[in-house]
Amino acid sequence: MQAIFDFQEKLADWDEHVCKHFPLVGELSTPWRWKNFEEEEFGRWLLEVRKKLLAVDSIDLASAHANVSWIQTGGKDEHKCRLEACSTRAPNPNGTILIIGDSKNPQGQRQFASQTPGATAVESVDLRDLVSFARSLDLKSKKALLRWSSLPKNL
């Protein structure tokens, strides 16, 4: 299911890179992570979604499990629709909302985070922005502090 994040690096081929060297011993049929949080039904839904994805079948998010909210965006004012979607409330007081933005547009992610109260942008796992910043930072430069202050606050 990691492929939904559209990583630019090619994902490992399960059959070629894993099963070729480590034969399958079994597959869990109980979604323990979700069962332990009294959300077994949601975990089972995720297992079914996984099966569909493996079979290259489509998933209808409009009829998804109650824990999943699908909000269609687009049309005349797509930016406004997306901001409204970002303002979705968590299902309970301790809950959180995950917004998956365009992985190829970190600036756009930060823009939405800055316009969404309480949101935080999470940098991609490869830390591309941080590495780029670190490589270009010259601590001896009189403008080093200015360079640091120009970083997005939610990086």
Sequence and secondary structure as in RCSB ss.txt:
>XXXX:A:sequence
MQAIFDFQEKLADWDEHVCKHFPLVGELSTPWRWKNFEEEEFGRWLLEVRKKLLAVDSIDLASAHANVSWIQTGG
KDEHKCRLEACSTRAPNPNGTILIIGDSKNPQGQRQFASQTPGATAVESVDLRDLVSFARSLDLKSKKALLRWSS
LPKNL
>XXXX:A:secstr
 GGGG  SS    IIIIIITTS       S HHHHTTT HHHHHHHHHHHHHHHTT    GGG  TT       S
TTHHHHHHHHHT   SSTT        TT HHHHHHHHHTSTT      TT HHHHHHHHH  TTSTTHHHHHHT
S TT 
